[in-house]
């Protein structure tokens, strides 16, 4: 059972890294030097689903790791 939980944990971690890498921020270093003003945008389409998937997978990843703390 513990090996299955470890495999699921690794799988969730890899998918979470990929989803975070796919999110488009397009601001780069321009905000550091005063470029690109504060533009408020709503998330739409794939960006919205990537955002939701990041939150859900982050919670699953946290729950699995807390489960590891209390397992024998």
DSSP file (Angstrom, degrees, kcal/mol; ACC not computed):
  #  RESIDUE AA STRUCTURE BP1 BP2  ACC     N-H-->O    O-->H-N    N-H-->O    O-->H-N    TCO  KAPPA ALPHA  PHI   PSI    X-CA   Y-CA   Z-CA
    1    1 A X     >        0   0    0      0, 0.0     4,-2.2     0, 0.0     5,-0.2   0.000 360.0 360.0 360.0 -40.5    0.0    0.0    0.0
    2    2 A X  H  >  +     0   0    0      1,-0.2     4,-2.1     2,-0.2     5,-0.1   0.869 360.0  52.9 -67.2 -34.6    2.8    2.4    0.9
    3    3 A X  H  > S+     0   0    0      2,-0.2     4,-2.3     1,-0.2    -1,-0.2   0.890 108.3  50.4 -67.0 -38.4    4.5    1.8   -2.5
    4    4 A X  H  > S+     0   0    0      2,-0.2     4,-2.5     1,-0.2    -2,-0.2   0.909 110.1  50.1 -63.9 -41.7    1.3    2.6   -4.3
    5    5 A X  H  X S+     0   0    0     -4,-2.2     4,-2.2     1,-0.2    -2,-0.2   0.875 110.3  50.4 -64.5 -37.3    1.0    5.8   -2.3
    6    6 A X  H  X S+     0   0    0     -4,-2.1     4,-2.3     2,-0.2    -2,-0.2   0.898 110.3  49.6 -67.3 -40.1    4.6    6.7   -3.1
    7    7 A X  H  X S+     0   0    0     -4,-2.3     4,-2.5     2,-0.2    -2,-0.2   0.927 111.8  47.9 -63.4 -44.7    4.0    6.1   -6.8
    8    8 A X  H  X S+     0   0    0     -4,-2.5     4,-2.8     1,-0.2     5,-0.2   0.892 110.5  53.2 -62.0 -39.6    0.9    8.3   -6.8
    9    9 A X  H  X S+     0   0    0     -4,-2.2     4,-2.2     2,-0.2    -2,-0.2   0.916 110.7  45.5 -62.6 -44.3    2.8   11.0   -4.9
   10   10 A X  H  X S+     0   0    0     -4,-2.3     4,-2.4     2,-0.2    -2,-0.2   0.910 113.3  50.4 -65.2 -42.6    5.6   11.0   -7.6
   11   11 A X  H  X S+     0   0    0     -4,-2.5     4,-2.4     1,-0.2     5,-0.2   0.929 112.0  46.6 -61.3 -46.8    3.0   11.0  -10.4
   12   12 A X  H  X S+     0   0    0     -4,-2.8     4,-2.5     1,-0.2    -1,-0.2   0.890 111.8  52.5 -62.9 -39.4    1.1   13.9   -8.8
   13   13 A X  H  X S+     0   0    0     -4,-2.2     4,-2.1    -5,-0.2    -2,-0.2   0.920 110.9  45.8 -63.7 -44.3    4.4   15.8   -8.3
   14   14 A X  H  X S+     0   0    0     -4,-2.4     4,-2.2     2,-0.2    -2,-0.2   0.922 114.3  47.8 -66.2 -43.8    5.5   15.4  -11.9
   15   15 A X  H  X S+     0   0    0     -4,-2.4     4,-2.5     1,-0.2    -1,-0.2   0.892 110.9  52.5 -63.9 -39.1    2.0   16.5  -13.3
   16   16 A X  H  X S+     0   0    0     -4,-2.5     4,-2.3    -5,-0.2    -1,-0.2   0.900 108.9  49.4 -63.3 -41.2    2.0   19.4  -10.9
   17   17 A X  H  X S+     0   0    0     -4,-2.1     4,-2.1     2,-0.2    -2,-0.2   0.914 112.1  48.4 -63.5 -42.7    5.4   20.6  -12.1
   18   18 A X  H  X S+     0   0    0     -4,-2.2     4,-1.6     2,-0.2    -2,-0.2   0.916 111.6  49.0 -64.5 -43.1    4.3   20.3  -15.8
   19   19 A X  H  X S+     0   0    0     -4,-2.5     4,-0.9     1,-0.2    -2,-0.2   0.901 111.3  49.2 -66.0 -40.3    1.0   22.2  -15.1
   20   20 A X  H >< S+     0   0    0     -4,-2.3     3,-0.6     1,-0.2    -1,-0.2   0.897 111.0  50.8 -64.8 -38.4    2.9   25.0  -13.3
   21   21 A X  H 3< S+     0   0    0     -4,-2.1    -1,-0.2     1,-0.2    -2,-0.2   0.802 106.6  55.6 -68.6 -28.5    5.4   25.2  -16.2
   22   22 A X  H 3< S+     0   0    0     -4,-1.6    -1,-0.2    -5,-0.1    -2,-0.2   0.687  81.4 106.4 -78.2 -17.9    2.6   25.4  -18.8
   23   23 A X  S << S-     0   0    0     -4,-0.9     2,-0.6    -3,-0.6    24,-0.0  -0.424  70.5-131.7 -68.2 135.6    0.9   28.4  -17.2
   24   24 A X        +     0   0    0      1,-0.2    -1,-0.1    -2,-0.1    -2,-0.1  -0.776  37.5 160.1 -94.0 116.1    1.5   31.6  -19.2
   25   25 A X        -     0   0    0     -2,-0.6    -1,-0.2     0, 0.0    -2,-0.0   0.743  15.1-175.4-103.7 -30.6    2.7   34.6  -17.2
   26   26 A X        +     0   0    0      1,-0.2    -2,-0.1     0, 0.0     0, 0.0   0.618  56.3  97.7  43.2  24.5    4.2   36.7  -20.0
   27   27 A X    >   +     0   0    0      1,-0.1     3,-1.5     3,-0.0     4,-0.4   0.789  49.8 161.2-103.4 -37.9    5.5   39.3  -17.7
   28   28 A X  T 3  S-     0   0    0      1,-0.2     3,-0.5     2,-0.2     4,-0.2  -0.190  70.1 -29.0  58.3-142.1    9.1   38.2  -17.3
   29   29 A X  T >> S+     0   0    0      1,-0.2     4,-1.1     2,-0.1     3,-0.6   0.424 114.0  94.6 -89.0   0.9   11.6   40.7  -16.0
   30   30 A X  T <4>S+     0   0    0     -3,-1.5     5,-2.9     1,-0.2    -1,-0.2   0.837  81.9  54.4 -65.4 -30.4    9.7   43.7  -17.4
   31   31 A X  T >45S+     0   0    0     -3,-0.5     3,-0.9    -4,-0.4    -1,-0.2   0.797 100.6  60.7 -71.6 -26.9    7.9   44.3  -14.1
   32   32 A X  T <45S+     0   0    0     -3,-0.6    -1,-0.2     1,-0.2    -2,-0.2   0.879 109.9  40.8 -65.9 -37.2   11.3   44.4  -12.3
   33   33 A X  T 3<5S-     0   0    0     -4,-1.1    -1,-0.2    -3,-0.1    -2,-0.2   0.183 125.4 -94.7-100.5  16.6   12.4   47.4  -14.3
   34   34 A X  T < 5S+     0   0    0     -3,-0.9    -3,-0.2     1,-0.2    -4,-0.1   0.548  81.4 130.1  89.1   7.2    9.1   49.3  -14.3
   35   35 A X      < +     0   0    0     -5,-2.9    -1,-0.2    -6,-0.2    -8,-0.0  -0.182  49.3  35.3 -81.0-178.7    7.7   48.1  -17.6
   36   36 A X  S    S-     0   0    0      2,-0.1     3,-0.1    -2,-0.0    -2,-0.1   0.868  81.0-127.8  39.7 100.9    4.2   46.6  -18.3
   37   37 A X        -     0   0    0      1,-0.2     2,-1.1    -3,-0.0    -2,-0.0   0.043  38.9 -71.7 -64.9 178.0    1.6   48.3  -16.1
   38   38 A X        -     0   0    0      2,-0.0     2,-0.6     1,-0.0    -1,-0.2  -0.642  57.3-179.7 -78.9 103.3   -0.8   46.5  -13.9
   39   39 A X        -     0   0    0     -2,-1.1     2,-0.6    -3,-0.1    -1,-0.0  -0.919  18.7-144.7-107.5 122.5   -3.3   45.0  -16.3
   40   40 A X        +     0   0    0     -2,-0.6     2,-0.4     2,-0.0    -2,-0.0  -0.765  25.5 175.0 -89.3 123.9   -6.1   43.0  -14.7
   41   41 A X        -     0   0    0     -2,-0.6     2,-0.3     0, 0.0    -2,-0.0  -0.964  25.2-134.0-128.2 145.2   -7.1   40.0  -16.8
   42   42 A X        -     0   0    0     -2,-0.4     2,-0.3     1,-0.0     6,-0.1  -0.727  31.3-109.8 -92.8 149.2   -9.6   37.2  -16.1
   43   43 A X        +     0   0    0     -2,-0.3     2,-0.3     4,-0.1    -1,-0.0  -0.608  43.1 178.9 -79.1 135.3   -8.6   33.7  -16.7
   44   44 A X    >   -     0   0    0     -2,-0.3     3,-1.2     4,-0.0     4,-0.4  -0.966  40.9 -19.0-136.6 152.3  -10.3   32.1  -19.7
   45   45 A X  T 3> S+     0   0    0     -2,-0.3     4,-1.6     1,-0.3     3,-0.4  -0.247 126.0   0.1  61.8-131.6  -10.2   28.7  -21.5
   46   46 A X  H 3> S+     0   0    0      1,-0.2     4,-2.5     2,-0.2    -1,-0.3   0.837 130.1  59.9 -64.1 -35.3   -7.2   26.5  -20.9
   47   47 A X  H <> S+     0   0    0     -3,-1.2     4,-1.8     1,-0.2    -1,-0.2   0.882 104.7  50.3 -60.8 -39.0   -5.5   29.0  -18.6
   48   48 A X  H  > S+     0   0    0     -4,-0.4     4,-2.2    -3,-0.4    -1,-0.2   0.911 111.9  46.6 -65.5 -43.7   -8.5   28.8  -16.2
   49   49 A X  H  X S+     0   0    0     -4,-1.6     4,-2.6     2,-0.2    -2,-0.2   0.850 110.4  52.7 -70.9 -33.6   -8.5   25.0  -16.2
   50   50 A X  H  X S+     0   0    0     -4,-2.5     4,-2.0     2,-0.2    -1,-0.2   0.886 109.0  51.1 -65.3 -37.8   -4.7   24.9  -15.6
   51   51 A X  H  X S+     0   0    0     -4,-1.8     4,-1.8    -5,-0.2    -2,-0.2   0.932 112.8  44.6 -63.4 -47.1   -5.2   27.2  -12.7
   52   52 A X  H  X S+     0   0    0     -4,-2.2     4,-2.6     1,-0.2    -2,-0.2   0.901 112.4  51.8 -64.8 -41.3   -7.9   25.0  -11.2
   53   53 A X  H  X S+     0   0    0     -4,-2.6     4,-2.8     1,-0.2     5,-0.3   0.865 107.0  54.2 -64.1 -35.5   -5.8   21.9  -11.8
   54   54 A X  H  X S+     0   0    0     -4,-2.0     4,-2.0     2,-0.2    -1,-0.2   0.918 110.7  45.5 -63.1 -44.3   -2.9   23.5  -10.0
   55   55 A X  H  X S+     0   0    0     -4,-1.8     4,-2.0     2,-0.2    -2,-0.2   0.939 115.6  45.9 -65.0 -47.1   -4.9   24.1   -6.9
   56   56 A X  H  X S+     0   0    0     -4,-2.6     4,-2.4     1,-0.2    -2,-0.2   0.931 115.1  45.7 -64.1 -46.8   -6.5   20.7   -6.9
   57   57 A X  H  X S+     0   0    0     -4,-2.8     4,-2.7     1,-0.2    -1,-0.2   0.843 110.4  55.2 -67.1 -32.3   -3.2   18.8   -7.5
   58   58 A X  H  X S+     0   0    0     -4,-2.0     4,-2.2    -5,-0.3    -1,-0.2   0.904 109.8  46.0 -64.2 -41.0   -1.5   21.0   -4.9
   59   59 A X  H  X S+     0   0    0     -4,-2.0     4,-2.6     2,-0.2    -2,-0.2   0.905 113.7  48.9 -67.6 -42.1   -4.1   20.0   -2.3
   60   60 A X  H  X S+     0   0    0     -4,-2.4     4,-2.5     2,-0.2    -2,-0.2   0.921 111.7  49.6 -62.8 -43.9   -3.8   16.3   -3.3
   61   61 A X  H  X S+     0   0    0     -4,-2.7     4,-2.0     1,-0.2    -2,-0.2   0.910 112.5  47.5 -61.3 -43.3    0.0   16.5   -3.1
   62   62 A X  H  X S+     0   0    0     -4,-2.2     4,-2.2     2,-0.2    -2,-0.2   0.916 111.7  50.1 -64.2 -44.1   -0.3   18.1    0.4
   63   63 A X  H  X S+     0   0    0     -4,-2.6     4,-2.2     1,-0.2    -2,-0.2   0.901 110.2  50.0 -63.6 -41.7   -2.8   15.5    1.6
   64   64 A X  H  X S+     0   0    0     -4,-2.5     4,-1.7     1,-0.2    -1,-0.2   0.921 112.2  47.5 -62.9 -43.2   -0.6   12.6    0.4
   65   65 A X  H  X S+     0   0    0     -4,-2.0     4,-1.2     2,-0.2    -2,-0.2   0.846 110.7  50.5 -70.8 -32.8    2.4   14.0    2.1
   66   66 A X  H  X S+     0   0    0     -4,-2.2     4,-1.3     2,-0.2    -1,-0.2   0.878 107.8  55.4 -67.5 -36.8    0.5   14.6    5.4
   67   67 A X  H  X S+     0   0    0     -4,-2.2     4,-0.6     1,-0.2    -2,-0.2   0.872 103.7  54.6 -61.0 -37.0   -0.7   11.0    5.1
   68   68 A X  H >< S+     0   0    0     -4,-1.7     3,-0.6     1,-0.2    -1,-0.2   0.851 103.0  57.3 -64.1 -34.1    3.0    9.9    4.9
   69   69 A X  H 3< S+     0   0    0     -4,-1.2    -1,-0.2     1,-0.2    -2,-0.2   0.875 113.3  37.7 -64.1 -37.4    3.7   11.8    8.2
   70   70 A X  H 3< S+     0   0    0     -4,-1.3    -1,-0.2    -3,-0.2    -2,-0.2   0.379  96.4  99.2-100.1   3.8    1.1    9.8   10.1
   71   71 A X    <<        0   0    0     -4,-0.6    -3,-0.0    -3,-0.6    -4,-0.0  -0.555 360.0 360.0 -87.8 158.0    1.6    6.4    8.5
   72   72 A X              0   0    0     -2,-0.2    -1,-0.1     0, 0.0    -4,-0.1   0.464 360.0 360.0 -80.6 360.0    3.6    3.7   10.1
